[in-house]
Amino acid sequence: MDPKERIEELRRQINYHNYRYYAADDPAIPDGQYDLLFNELVRLESELPHLITPDSPTQRVGAPPLEKFSTITHTIPMLSLENAFDPQEVVEFDARIKRYLKDDSPVEYVMEPKMDGLAIELVYDHGRLVTGSTRGDGQTGEDISLNVKTIKTVPLTLLDDALMPIPAKLEVRGEVFMAGQAFKELNRTRLEAGETPFANPRNAAAGSLRQLDSRITASRPLECFFYGLGEVIGRTFETHWEILQTIPRWGLRTNPLARRSSGIEGVLSSIAWIESERDRLPYDIDGLVVKVNSLELQARLGVKSRSPRWAAAYKFKPTQALTRVKEIHVQVGRTGALTPVAILEPVNVGGVTVSRATLHNADEIEKKDVRVGDTVLVQRAGDVIPEVVMVVGDERTGAEQAFVMPGQCPVCGSRVVRPEGEAVTRCLNIDCPAKVKESIKHFVSRRAMDIDGLGDKIIDRLVDLGLVTRPSDLYFLKPGDLSRLDRFAEKSEANALASIDRSRRVTLDRLLFALGIRFVGEHLSKVLAREFGSIARIRAASKEFLETIDEIGPQSAGSVVDFFSSEENNREVDRLLDAGVTVLDSPQPVDRAALLEGKSFLFTGGLPTMSREEAKKLVDELGGRVVSAVSKKTDYVVAGADPGSKLTKARELGLTILDEKQFLSLVQPDNRTD
């Protein structure tokens, strides 16, 4: 093959496989095969440099620094959206649209997660990316073409589609963002390098995208979802939903959580749903964008001074806020770990008043340079303990006081040590009241022995009074013991004792988790229970044998052996068994770890009783994989409410389609009722 033709063929293949890997999350070839294609292209281009073009996949690495950004004028202004901060304002938005249209019929809307990133516009000329710009003031933005070309989810060349020809000109709008895990890793490396961490993923994305040196942008883990169009020449659309279903076929990734609904009730339902999913998403969103679906109605509704009448952004409560560090206390956990906690001036974060935030350990305090008296940015997401993100250095007065980790346990006064290679300082006293209390709280927790009626304050009092000094003591409590506690009624005592009694029958994995073996969480407890089937066999296992089990590494294997090498721990386990704790037999009908091995699943639409992320996690745990694009290789399509065009394509291909009940029957064969 002629070298020029081979280069073009390699670029076509690599662009396609980039789409399958980064946009569709459904790779078609192994990484090694992709590397061979890419390396061949690099070799040919190095031999024939006159054939290198700006849209070649090899050119994503970044170019020499610019002196400054030039500006680009948007053909169609990139308007801001009107905000709504409570559901009633969304209802009023719907009412205004109906009044303006003079029509009370239900309006069809499209709802998309509002990404917390930076808005951009890309311009494609006959499928080739020519410019990229920021939103700027809506009329003009900064030319960041070199930078956007480094983002792997931005196609340099659009994919050909015989049924959907690429327009001669396509202006597409999107949001550049940084996923949560990638953001944490970036901040970790910045701290290790002595650099200031980013305050949040949005700042990290915006700062990375606006680098004059595009090689810096290329080193940052940026992603992009596309959500709308500017000027289009050579293609027309009737609805916004049609746009969202079409542009992925050209390689432009859209958010899979977008929904369509007729009437405002569906919008309100989507708001409630996406807000409940917010903390489980791998990226930050700060709201839900609601748009009239019909483009003809959008044109009739028009725009106001700076925002369209046909769209609104429902904004969630912020998850970050500024406050001041009043004190730094040290609390002791069940493993003896000393954790510094910032005592804050109370501040509302995400609808919750926050007055304490974890500082993790002494190294973290040193890296962030947190001092008593500092103004700090704190964040909270869902049930996660609030944490200090960064110090606002400009607010310092000089009166702030540095923190020093104590040399003695703040609870029992015993010596504390920091083991070599660890970031955590620990109290070594096995009888430390703080360790005892926290281990019992863990033991009774819902995911462990699941004992109701024994809250934290009650356990604190039981330990303080000497009624309970270890978890097994709970099974020797008698009527009248709990009633010695203040405001503990006779009925409450009866309920708590009944719950303790019920917990005597427990599965092996729950008992293992309840014991609080270091490095053994819920998942590894299930692995151990499945592999061994009894406490006795686990007790006898060697470190070498444990390490042969999939998912058990040297650290957790050593921890299990160390735990059961302790006479004190073995006495506690024996005492639990003597108290009547009985391990229930675990049915072993199938090898669940490989139940879905080799099977691919695609989810479309909202499931009635479980979130999309929960369903995906279930597939992953059982050896299957989740894909985001329909193909002949897809084994199962799980369809919920409002499934969209993916279901239509699945039917055309003759794929197996399941509803949620059928999906659960497949992944939970022990619970089948047929």
N, C-alpha and C positions, 0 to 999 in steps of 0.2 A: 504494500500500500504506500502511496505517495506520503512523505512525512507531513505535509500540510493537511492532507486528508486524515491521517492518523491523529494529528493534534486535535482536529475538529471533533473526531469521533471520541477521543479520550475526554475532551471537555464536555461533550454531550452526556457521556456515561457518568462522569463525576458529578455533574450538576444534578442528574437524576438521582444518583445515590445520596448526594447531600440532602436532597428533598426527602428521600425515604428515611434517612437517619435523623435529621434535625427537625423537619417539619411534620412528617407523618408518624414519627416514632415507630417505624416499621422497617428496619433495615432488610435489604434484599440480598446482600452478600456479606460474608464475614469481614471483619476489620482488616485481616491480612490481605485479602483479595483487593479491597479498596486501596490499601497502601501501595500495592503493586501498580495499580492504575495511576495513582497520583505520582508515584516516583518515576514512572515512565514519562508522564507529561513533563515533570520537572527536567528530566534528562533531555527530552527532545527540545524543549524551549531554551535550555542552556546551550544546546548545540546550534539552534536556529533562533537567536534572540530577536531577529527582525519579525518573527511570527508571533511574538508575545503581544497580547491585546489587553486592554484594561479590564475586560470582563472575564479573563481567564481565572479559573479557581486558584491558581498559584499566586494571584495578586492580592489575596486577602491579608497578607502578612503586614501590611502597612507601608507607608511611603515616608520619605524625609519630612521633617517638621515644616509646617507653614509659618509664615510670619504673623498672619492674622486671618480670620475668616472673612470671606466675601459674603455678600448677601444675595438671596434669591427671592423674587417676588412670586407669591402664590397666584396661580391663574384664577382660582376660586378661593376666597378667604377661608382660613382655618379658624372658625368661630369658637368662642368659649361656650360652655353650656350653663343654663340656669340651674341652680342647685335646689334640692329639696332635702330637708333634714328630718322629716318624720312622714309616716305613711299618709297622713291627712293632706300634706302638701302635694303628694303624688295624685291623690284623688282630685284635688283642685286643678292640677295640671291637666288631667283628663277632661274635667268639666270645661276648662278654658278652650280646649281644642274643639269640643263639641259645640260650644257657643260660637266660636269663630267660623266653623264649618256650617253652622245652622242645621245640624243633623244630630239626633240623639242616638243613632245606631252605635253599637259597640265598635270601637276602633281597634284595629289589629296593631299590636305593638311587637317590637323585638327588644329583648333585654340582653345586655352583655355586661360581664364583670368590668368594672372601671379599674383598669390597671393603674397602679401607683408608680408611674414611670415618666418618660419624656416623649411627647408627641413629635412625630416626624412625618415628612411627606417624601415619597420616592417617585421619580418620573422614569417610566420605561418607554423607549422608542423602538417600536417593532420588537418588543420583548427583551431589549437590552437596557440594563440600568444605566442611566446617564447622569442623573443628579439625585442628591439626597439633601434635605434641609430640615432645620428645626421649625417648630411652629412660630417662634418669635413673637411678634405682636399681632399675629393673625394675618397680616398683609404681607410682611416680609420676614424671612428667617435666615439663619446662618447656613452657609453652604458647608455641609459636613459630608460631602460625597465620599471622600477618602475614608472617613471613619465608618460610615454605614456599610461600606464594602467589606469591612473586616468581620461583620456579624454573620455567623454561620447560618442563622435562620433567615437571612435576607438573600434571596436568589439574585445572582449577578445576571442571569439570563432566565427568563420565564420558560416554563415547561410547555412544549407543544401539546395541544389537545385537539384531535381531529373534530370532535363534536363541539368544542368551544374555542374557536380560533382566537389567537392573541390579538388584541386591538392594536391599531397603528400607534396610538398614544394612550398610555395609562398612567394616571396620577393616583397613587394609592397612599392612604394615611394609616399610620400604625403607632404603636406605643412600644418604646424600647424599655426593657426592664432587666432586673437581675434577680434570679431566683434566690430563695432564702438560704439554702445550704451553700450555694456558690458565694453569696455575700459574706457568710460567716467565715468561709475559708479565705476569702480575700482579706478580710479584716485581721484574721489570724496571722497571715503572712506579713501584713503591714506592721502589726505590733512587733513581730519578731525582728523586723528590719528597722525598728525604731521610728516608724512613720505613724502619723495620726490616723486612727481608724475613721471610716466613714460613719456618719450618724445613723444612716438607714439605707436600705437598698435603693430607694429613689435617688438620694444624693449620690450614691455610688454610680448608678446608671447615668445620671445627668453629667457628673464630673468626668466619667469615662468617655462619654460621647462627645464632649466639648473639648477634647484634648487637641492642641495644635499638632502634636506628634501622633499620627495615626497608629504608630507602632505600639504606643501605650494602650490605645483603644483595643488593638488586636490582642493584647495580653489579658484583657478583662472578659469575664464570662457573661457577655450580653446576649439577650434574646429579644425577639420581637413578635407581637401579635398584630395582625392587620384588621382594621375595623370599618373602613369606609373608602370612598373614592372622591377624587377631585374631578378634573376634566378627563373625559374618555372620548376618544375618536375611533370609530370603527366598531362600536358595540353599544347596545342599549340595554337597559334593565328596567323592570317594572316595579320591583320591590327591593327593599334593603336585604331581606332574607335571601333573595335570589343572588345578590352580590356576595353574601357570606357563603353561599353554597358553591359559587362559581370560582372565586379567586383562588381557593386551595388547589383547584385543578391546574392552575398555572404555577403552583409552587409557593403561593403566599399563605402563610399559616394564619388561621383564625382561631379564636378562643373556642374550644369545644364545649364550653358551658353556656354558650349563647342559647336563648330560648325564644319561642314565638308564642303569642297568646292573643286571643280575641277578647277584648274587654279588660277593664282595669283590675278585676278580681284576680286574673292570672298574673298581672304585674305585681300585685301585692303578695301573692303566693311566692313568686320568684324572689322577691326581696327577702322574705322570711327564709326561704330555702338557701339563698346564696350567703346570707348573713350567718346561718347555722354552719355552713361549709367553710366560712372564711378562714378559720384558724387551721383547717386541715389542708389548705391549698399550699402548693410548694412555692408560691410567690405571693406578694402583697397585693391586695386590692383595697380600695378605699370607698367603694360604693358600687352602684349598679346604674348603667346608662340605659335609659328608656327612650326608644325612638318609634315614631309612627312608621309602620312598615311600608305603606304605599308611597312610592316616589312622586306619584301624581298629587297625592294629598300633601306631601312635604312641600311641593312647589306652590300649592294653593295657600298653605299656611305661611310660607315665606319666613323672613327673619325680622328680628327687632334690631336695635342698634348694634349689639355685639353678640347676639345668641339666636339660634333658630327657635321658632315657636314649636316645632315638631319634635323636640328632644329635651330631655332633662336628665340631670345626674342626681340620683339619690345617694347622699353621702352618709357613710357610717361614722360613728363616733371615733375620734382619733385615738390611736393606741400609744401615743407618745406625748409627753408633757415635760415642762421644766419645773424644777423645784429645788429646795436647798437641803443639804445633808446636815441634820442637827447633831447626830451622834453616830458612832459605828460600834455596834455590839457584836459579840461572838456567841453563836449558838453551837451546841454539840449534838451531832446526829447519832444514829444507832450503831454506826461503825466506829464512833469516837472521833469522826471528822469534825474539825473546828471550822465553821463557816462564818466569815464576817458578814454582817447585815447592816445596811445603811438605814438609820432611822430618819425618816424624811418629814418635812413639813407636808401635811396632807394635801394631795392634789388629785383631781379627777382625771383618770386615764381610761378611755374606752367605757365610760359610764360607771366606773368603779372608783371609789376613793382609795388611793394608795398611800400608805404611810411607812411601808418597809420595802426594801428591795435588796435582793441578794448581790453580794460582791464576789461570790464564788470562792476565792482563796487569796492568799497574800500576793502571789505573782500577778494576779489579775488587777489587784489594787495598785500595785507598783506600775504595771503597764499603762493603766488608765490614769494613774496619778490622782486617785480620789482622796480628798482630805475632808476632815470635818469642817463645815462651813462653806463648802463648795456649792455652786449652782450646777446642777447636773440635768442631763436629759435621761428620763426614765421611760421604759416601755413595758407594755403588758399585752399579751395575746392569749385570749381564752383563759384556760385555767393555769397557764404557766406563771410561775412566781415572777413578780415584777423584777426587772433588773436595771442596773445603771448602764446606759449605753456609752456616755462620754461626759467629760467635764467641760463646762463652758469657761475656758480659761480667761476670756476677756472680763469676766465678772469678778475675778479675784481681787481681794483688797489687801492681802498680805497677812491677814489675821487667821487664815486657815491653818489647821493643825494636821500634821501627817499622822498616819495610823501605824502602829507597831503591833504585830501578832504577839499575844501573851505567851510567856514561857511556862505557864501553869494552866490547867483546865479551869475555866471560869466557874464551873459547877462544883467539882469535887476538890479542886486544888492540887490534883496530882500532876506529875511531870508530863509534858507533852513532847512529842518528837515528830520530825518530818522525815519519813523514810527516804533513802536515796533514790532519786529518779522520779519521785512523786511531787505533785504540787500541793498536796494536802497535809496539814499538820493534824496529828491525832492524839487523843487522850488514851493512855494505855491501861487505865484502871478498869478492870472488867466489871466492877461493882459501881461504876459511876452512875448516879441516879439518872442523868440525862440519857445515857446509852440505854439503860434499862427501860425508861419510859418510851423512847423512840422505837425500840425493838418490839415492845408490846403493842404500840400503836400500829406498827407495820403488820404484826401478826394478826390483829383483829380486822384489818382493812378489807374492803369489799372484794378486792382481787385475790386476797389471801384466804383467811379462814371465814371471812364474811360474817363477823359477829356484830349484830345490831345492839344499840343501847349503851355502848361504851365509847363515848366521845373522848376527845383529848383531855379535857379538864377532869373528867371522871378518872381516867387512867392516871393522871398526875396525882390526884388525891389518893388513889389506891396505893400507889408506890410510896407517897409521902407518909401514909399511915402504916406502912409495912405489911399491908394485906396481900400485896402482890410484888414479888421481886424478880419474877421471870414468867414467860408466857404460860408455862404449864400450871402455874398457881391459879390461873383463871378457872381451871376445871376442878379445883378443890374449894372454891367459894361456896358458902352455905347461906341459906336464907337468914337474913339479919345482917350479913356482912356489908352488903351494899347500902342498906338503909342507915348505916352509921354515917354515911356521907350526907352533907348538908343538902336539903331540898331533894332527896332521892326518895320518891314515894314508893309504897309497897307494891303498887301495880307495875311501876317502872322496873323495880327489882325483879319481879316475877318474869317480866318480858325479857330482861337482859339474861337471866339465868336460863330461860328457855332457849334463847338464841345461842348461848354457850353450849348447851346440851345438844342442839341440832348440829352444831359445827363439828361434833365428834366424828361424824361420817363425812369423809372428805376424799377428793381425788388426790392421787399422788403428786401431780404437778402443783396443785394448790398448797399442799403441805410443804413441798420443797421451797416454793416461793415464800411461804410464811416464815420459814426458818431463817430467812435473811442471809443466805450464803452470799458472800461478796462475789460480784461479777455474774451472779446467776439471777437473771430476771425472769419474767413470765415466760418468754419464749424458750430460753434454755431449760427452764423447769419442765416444759412440755417435752423438749428433746430428751432429757434425762428419763422422764417417766416413760416415754414411748420405748426407749432403748432398754431400760433395765426392768421396769415393771414392779419393783419393790424397793423399800428402803434398805433392806438387808443387802441386796446385790449392789446398790450404790455405795454403801459403806465399805464393801469389800473391793471396790474397783481401784485399780492402780492408775496413776497419772498417765502412764504410757498407753494403757487401754483407752482411757477417756479421750486422749488426743487423737485416737483413730476414728472417733465418731465425727461425722460431718457436722460442722458448725461449732464444735467445741475446740477452742484453741488452748495453748499452753497456760495462759493466764487463768482462764476459768477452770481448766482441769486441775491446776495446782490449788486453786481456792477450794474446790470440792474436796480434794484429798486432805488439805489442811484442816478443813472444817470437821471432817469425820475422824481426824487423828487426835482431836482434842477430847480428853476425858470429860471435861465439863459439857461440851456439846453433845456427846454421846449419852451422858446421864440425862440431859434435858430431853433428848429424843425418846429415851426409854421411859422417862416419866410421863411424857405425852401419851405413849402407847399404853402405859399402865393406867392412865386416867380414862382409858376407853376410846381414845382417838383411833379410828379404824379407817384404813385406806380402802376405798372402794375399788373393786375390780374394774379395769379399763377395757372395754371391748376393743378388739383388734380386727375388725372385719376387713379392712383394706390398708394398704400402705399409703396413708394420706399424703405423705410428703411427695409422692409421685403420682397422685391421683389424676392430675391434669397434665402430666409431663408430655411435652410436645404439642399441646393444644393451644390455639390462639383464640382470644376473645375480643370482640369489639362491643363497647357499650354505647348506646345512643338513646337519648331521652332520659327523663328523671325516673328513678326507681321509687316505688311507693314507700318502702320501709327501711331502706338503707341508702347511704350516700354512695356516689360513684367511687370515691376513694376507698371506702370500706370494701366494696365489691372487687376493685382492682387488687387490693391487698390480699383478699382471700384467694384470688386466682394465683397471685405471685407465690403465696405460701404453699400452694398445692402443686407447684411445679409448672404452671401454665404461664402464658405471657399475654399481656394486653396490647392491642394495636389500636391505632387511631384512624386508619384508612381501610376501607372495604376492598378486599381482593379475593380472587378465587381460592387463595390459600387460607383464608379466614375460616376457622372451624365452627365457631359459634358467634352469632350476633344476639346480644341481650338487649331487647327493646323495652323501654319504659314509656312514660308519657311524653308527647311531643317529640317523636324520634327524628323527624326531618328526612332528608334525601338519602341518608345512609341506609335506612331501612328499605327504601325503594330499590336502591342498587343491590342490596343483599338479596331481595326477592328475585330481581332480574338474573342474578348469578346462581340462584337455587341454593343458597346457603341455609344452614340450620338456624332457625330463629327461635329464641326462648323468651318467655316473660320472666319476671322475677321469681315466681313460684317454681317454674321449671329449672331455672338456674340454681336455686337453692337445693332443689332435689338432686341435681347433678353433683354439686360440691359437698352436699351433706347426705350421703347415701344412707346413713344410719337412721335418718329422720323421715324417710319416705313413708308415705301413707298408702300408696297404691299397692 
